[in-house]
Amino acid sequence: MKKVLLIGADGMLGGELKERLEKIYEVEGTTLQTLDICDRDAVMKKVKEVNPYFIINCAAYTNVDGCEVNYELAENVNGKALSNIADSAKEVDATIIHISTDYVFDGKLDVDKVYTEDMEPNPVSAYGKTKLLGEKNVEKAEKYYILRTAWLYGIRGKNFVKTMLRLSKERDEVTVVSDQHGSPTSTTTLCEIIEQIMEKEPAYGIYHSTCEGFTTWYEFTCKIYEYAGIKTKVKPITSKEYKEMYPQSSDRPFNSKLSKDKLHNIGINPKEYKEALKEYLKEELK
Ligand SMILES: NC(=O)c1ccc[n+]([C@@H]2O[C@H](COP(=O)([O-])OP(=O)(O)OC[C@H]3O[C@@H](n4cnc5c(N)ncnc54)[C@H](OP(=O)(O)O)[C@@H]3O)[C@@H](O)[C@H]2O)c1
């Protein structure tokens, strides 16, 4: 049985992934309490002790607006700490699976076009900048998969779907941004992609890893309410109007559409976002 060191095992993605992988692999999970990835010595020690085949990093500082005000923390966790993971992986010849983000792109690409893995990143937010630094550090290890995901939601964490479900109980109308385009991705779909990457071990590199299909936050909210049988009205607003309402909020890309061609070419076909949302709501509203 292959050994897996799963870092960030109590996060929204990490928690679900741990439960699934334990059925197939020998998994050692760590949390911020048991392994701070910014502590180089501790990371080295843990990796040598576990001697894993795969190191999966689900740990990150994921508060996008928080990254703007706590830049140093974001840079340490999302960026510099990945050197610790890459160097320790090299010591034991382990393969890294690291989760990154659509926010490495500036989103200025025409909305009828999609970002491919070989396009030049140009992050506009502190979160995106620090996650790109993390990617660069992971790339120093030769054996790695960087999986860029987007608009992630899952049973175990705070997320957009849960927020919209909560707001529907508090308000008659919600206002949602309608000019940002991307692919909402369930943690379950991302777990399925990760499992297939582990099984197939394709060529090392970056893989865009989201659900299929594209939408806007506004249209996604309409789908959440439609599938959940909620009558709350959804009012579209522009990113500019949103920024006027919440001036502290970080800038987000208008176009977050990631091409899945590279995944398709290795025989991985993620779920469509509407299907993944229906499955999630079945569980969430149980
Ligand atoms: N959520 C999204 O919409 C989204 C979109 C694109 C990409 N991603 C990426 O997907 C991955 C998983 O995201 P997620 O939403 O599952 O994140 P999450 O729920 O916030 O989990 C991240 C985990 O990392 C832990 N952590 C923070 N600092 C750490 C440190 N120094 N050492 C060790 N652990 C630390 C956190 O612990 P505490 O909770 O105790 O701080 C938390 O358990 C991340 O790489 C994220 O950047 C997420």
The ligand as a MOL file (V3000), in Angstrom:
LIG
                    3D

  0  0  0     0  0            999 V3000
M  V30 BEGIN CTAB
M  V30 COUNTS 48 52 0 0 0
M  V30 BEGIN ATOM
M  V30 1 N -11.7440 27.6240 -1.3380 0
M  V30 2 C -11.6580 28.0030 -2.6250 0
M  V30 3 O -12.5710 28.6100 -3.1960 0
M  V30 4 C -10.4100 27.6740 -3.4090 0
M  V30 5 C -10.3440 28.0770 -4.7490 0
M  V30 6 C -9.1920 27.7670 -5.4800 0
M  V30 7 C -8.1590 27.0690 -4.8830 0
M  V30 8 N -8.2630 26.7040 -3.5810 0 CHG=1
M  V30 9 C -7.1330 25.9810 -2.9760 0
M  V30 10 O -7.5820 24.6970 -2.5950 0
M  V30 11 C -6.8490 24.2430 -1.4550 0
M  V30 12 C -7.8040 23.7540 -0.3790 0
M  V30 13 O -8.6430 24.8390 -0.0110 0
M  V30 14 P -9.7300 24.7200 1.1600 0
M  V30 15 O -10.8450 25.6240 0.7840 0
M  V30 16 O -9.9770 23.2950 1.4810 0 CHG=-1
M  V30 17 O -8.9220 25.4130 2.3540 0
M  V30 18 P -9.2540 25.4750 3.9180 0
M  V30 19 O -10.5460 24.8200 4.2380 0
M  V30 20 O -9.0320 26.8950 4.3260 0
M  V30 21 O -8.0980 24.5510 4.5120 0
M  V30 22 C -6.7850 24.9730 4.5630 0
M  V30 23 C -6.1670 24.3230 5.7770 0
M  V30 24 O -4.8040 24.7540 5.8670 0
M  V30 25 C -4.5210 24.9660 7.2500 0
M  V30 26 N -3.3550 25.8300 7.4120 0
M  V30 27 C -3.2840 27.1720 7.3670 0
M  V30 28 N -2.0240 27.5800 7.6080 0
M  V30 29 C -1.2750 26.4680 7.7900 0
M  V30 30 C 0.1070 26.2230 8.0850 0
M  V30 31 N 0.9730 27.2350 8.2400 0
M  V30 32 N 0.5090 24.9520 8.2190 0
M  V30 33 C -0.3510 23.9210 8.0970 0
M  V30 34 N -1.6510 24.0740 7.8300 0
M  V30 35 C -2.1110 25.3390 7.6760 0
M  V30 36 C -5.7920 25.5880 7.7750 0
M  V30 37 O -5.8270 25.5000 9.1960 0
M  V30 38 P -6.7370 26.5460 10.0260 0
M  V30 39 O -8.1230 26.4060 9.4840 0
M  V30 40 O -6.5810 26.0680 11.4210 0
M  V30 41 O -6.1520 27.8960 9.7360 0
M  V30 42 C -6.8470 24.7110 7.0970 0
M  V30 43 O -7.1160 23.5510 7.8370 0
M  V30 44 C -5.9550 25.4080 -1.0500 0
M  V30 45 O -4.6850 25.2490 -1.6090 0
M  V30 46 C -6.6070 26.6060 -1.7080 0
M  V30 47 O -5.6820 27.6470 -1.9710 0
M  V30 48 C -9.3580 26.9770 -2.8360 0
M  V30 END ATOM
M  V30 BEGIN BOND
M  V30 1 1 1 2
M  V30 2 2 2 3
M  V30 3 1 2 4
M  V30 4 1 4 5
M  V30 5 2 4 48
M  V30 6 2 5 6
M  V30 7 1 6 7
M  V30 8 2 7 8
M  V30 9 1 8 9
M  V30 10 1 8 48
M  V30 11 1 9 10
M  V30 12 1 9 46
M  V30 13 1 10 11
M  V30 14 1 11 12
M  V30 15 1 11 44
M  V30 16 1 12 13
M  V30 17 1 13 14
M  V30 18 2 14 15
M  V30 19 1 14 16
M  V30 20 1 14 17
M  V30 21 1 17 18
M  V30 22 2 18 19
M  V30 23 1 18 20
M  V30 24 1 18 21
M  V30 25 1 21 22
M  V30 26 1 22 23
M  V30 27 1 23 24
M  V30 28 1 23 42
M  V30 29 1 24 25
M  V30 30 1 25 26
M  V30 31 1 25 36
M  V30 32 1 26 27
M  V30 33 1 26 35
M  V30 34 2 27 28
M  V30 35 1 28 29
M  V30 36 1 29 30
M  V30 37 2 29 35
M  V30 38 1 30 31
M  V30 39 2 30 32
M  V30 40 1 32 33
M  V30 41 2 33 34
M  V30 42 1 34 35
M  V30 43 1 36 37
M  V30 44 1 36 42
M  V30 45 1 37 38
M  V30 46 2 38 39
M  V30 47 1 38 40
M  V30 48 1 38 41
M  V30 49 1 42 43
M  V30 50 1 44 45
M  V30 51 1 44 46
M  V30 52 1 46 47
M  V30 END BOND
M  V30 END CTAB
M  END
